[in-house]
Amino acid sequence: MLVVGLCVVPPAPQQDPDYMEQPSPTDYSRHLQEDTERAISKAAADQQEERSPEGLLTALSPQSCGESVSPRLPPQPEIKAMMTPNMQGIIMSIGKARTVFEKLGPEAAFFKAIKVEYTRLLRFAQEDTAPGSDYRLQHVIVYFIQNQAPKKILERTLLMQFADRNLGFNERCKSIMKVARAKLDLIKPEEINMEEYEMWHQDYRNFRETTIFLMIGLELFQKKSFVEALMYLIYSYQYNRELLVKGLYRGHDDELIGLYRRECLLKLNENAAGMFESGEEPEVSNGLSIMNELVVPCIPLLLIHDIDEDLLSVEDMRNRWCSYLGQEMEPNLQEKLTDFLPKLLDCSTEIKSFHDPPKLPTYSTLELVERYSRVISSLSRVPADGR
């Protein structure tokens, strides 16, 4: 989905939570005892940070920082390759807090780094992007910002990212990680609704899963593997509609998914009709099998929402088969056509039988972002609004 002109402004600052008011139970500097919530509020107005911090990844290597390298740590190029976009952002933000760390200590550097990272993610959430770019796939925080998640959800999610054990590869990162963990330990049960927190993260997992269904479906469609592509496109459309019920930026553009769902069904209908027209077995049986097992069960899904393009597609598919009526053909073909047509012409929107969703492979964030970007950017047809 292309997010154009989106401006998400964080809610007004709320009362500081107790757990951030308390100093961490360590001998850290107590300078800049602002809480994460206040830092997030200020970040929206503070755009003074460097716009392209990616170069800091190289500078942040343990070798360049003059710090010892743990024997558990792979060579630096491998570190970059295996790091998620979230981890890269955290490490870059810690790099930008280096001066604060050296002057004021880990706790002050923690607040500086978390502000830098939130500012970066807020900018991503507000940015116009190309169709193949979707920062939501790279950063759960971007998804939360665009969907106006409560500030405490953003807050705890950021704390969890800064508390990642993988930050233990040098002393500076490790010290800031300990601050984040200390802040998490100070959170009282009444200060955050964990059911709501888990719900938001489950919604994000559903968004990623829907993305994978869509991505695989589009890849198979481009390979003309329409039989295999159909269920991925069908389920991506259904799951995406469930996401969009909660908000415009919860899922992907339904017009795009609807377009390729229709195209896939029309291709299958065309192929099946061609098999039937051959008059040869097993082609005739294979064609009718495609219709009975794949196309016909999907027709109620095209009828249920009264979308003009879907209704026209169903009409086109039915007209193709009804055109055989009155044509001369072998009695056995006539019998099969007579048996099949009532199923195709059924106007019921009841879902009678359906395939289970395909089992999805597991993708790292980097793999998913790269493959999704590649397939979306290569599409030959997109909805008229360009999304």
HELIX and SHEET records of a PDB file:
HELIX    1   1 ASP A   18  GLU A   21  1                                   4    
HELIX    2   2 THR A   36  ALA A   43  1                                   8    
HELIX    3   3 PRO A   53  GLY A   55  5                                   3    
HELIX    4   4 LEU A   56  ALA A   59  1                                   4    
HELIX    5   5 GLN A   76  MET A   82  1                                   7    
HELIX    6   6 PRO A   85  LYS A   96  1                                  12    
HELIX    7   7 ARG A   98  LEU A  104  1                                   7    
HELIX    8   8 PRO A  106  GLN A  126  1                                  21    
HELIX    9   9 TYR A  135  GLN A  138  1                                   4    
HELIX   10  10 VAL A  140  GLN A  146  1                                   7    
HELIX   11  11 LYS A  151  PHE A  162  1                                  12    
HELIX   12  12 ARG A  165  PHE A  169  5                                   5    
HELIX   13  13 GLU A  171  LEU A  186  1                                  16    
HELIX   14  14 PRO A  189  GLU A  191  5                                   3    
HELIX   15  15 MET A  194  GLN A  222  1                                  29    
HELIX   16  16 PHE A  226  LEU A  244  1                                  19    
HELIX   17  17 ASP A  254  SER A  278  1                                  25    
HELIX   18  18 GLU A  283  ILE A  290  1                                   8    
HELIX   19  19 MET A  291  VAL A  295  3                                   5    
HELIX   20  20 VAL A  296  LEU A  303  1                                   8    
HELIX   21  21 ASP A  308  CYS A  322  1                                  15    
HELIX   22  22 PRO A  331  LEU A  345  1                                  15    
HELIX   23  23 THR A  365  SER A  377  1                                  13    
END                                                                             
